[in-house]
Amino acid sequence: MSYQVDEKGYYGEFGGAFIPEMLYPNVEELRSQYIEIMQSESFQKKFRALLKDYVGRPTPLYFAKRFSEKYNTKVYLKREDLCHTGAHKVNNTVGQILMAQELGKKRIIAETGAGQHGVATATVCALMGLECIVYMGEIDIERQSPNVARMKMLGAKVIPAKSGSRTLKDATNEAIRDWINNPVDTHYIIGSVVGPHPYPDMVARFQSVISEEIKKQLKEVENTEDPDYVVACVGGGSNAAGIYYHYLDNPKVGIIAVEAAGKGIDTGESAATSALGKMGIIHGSKTLLMQTGDGQITEPYSISAGLDYPGVGPMHANLFTSGRGEFISITDDAAMKAGLELAKLEGIIPAIETSHALAIFENRKFKPDDVVVVNLSGRGDKDLNTYIEYFNL
């Protein structure tokens, strides 16, 4: 059994393309060409050159010595926080802007929650001289104001989503509406492994550079390409897809996905989709989704804007239901403490999303000789205000 996407765009029973008729030509254009374009020599040459000279890849695989000593296991951090723009998101936007150019698109739209994908999209649009419109929930605009300023400096137009919970889900709804109204000249750069096929697979492929590098880097320091575990936080799940990608079908490597429990799984203020979700359709994909008995989407909550999503990508839904992935839910409080702890032990301030992944070591025990690679998906600059308020710094 493979945990990769099949030719119909499904991971097990999850995935597919459930889209309005108006969007069919766009999605079909992308689906019929994305693999051929991505695998062409000219595309790969441009993509690899930008990853190296613009993004700053390969990112280091850092042995967190003091953190490892505290938890009595070997913890390596894949330093995606050192990418240009401060997170893994730029791996995907560089790939998708090149894809948009190949398809002759002149206008780019995107959705963003924590703002990192919005910044990464605005960055590559500035690089290539393309128009950029970013949809962002009104609440996220308030809690991620530095990223809003960065997007505007980069020339993007930021449009607030004022409906529903005014967070990531609603920003995505607005972006899809825009795409329906502007189907010919617009490419929608989705920021996570969500949405209709081929997006989950295309984004995962662009992010797979993360696990590709880990294999080479781990061989140098541990004389093996395979860690015992790979760990990542999961909202929609693109950083997780990137670190899991080359290990999906390797049973020797344990996959750990960390979701946001918010104020607690049973409090009604949570974003732990694996614990609370049932099969449903959101943003063009069949996946696990937090919903009421009659199918209305439940509003998610997390202190982290990037994990505040009511669903999860179809790859991750399949990893959960098949048992291939171990899913752990982490509360706001545990995540915030883990973020502060990494800062004090290793001199690295992580994004609050990443802090959720770091928080598992408090209760999830590993063997002393286990090699555990955590995807340090973003830096904490964007979250300083949240850290300041939470800890009274």
Summary of the structure (lengths in Angstrom):
residues: 393
radius of gyration: 19.1
end to end distance: 49.7
largest distance: 55.7
contacts: 1538
relative contact order: 0.16
helix: 48%
strand: 20%
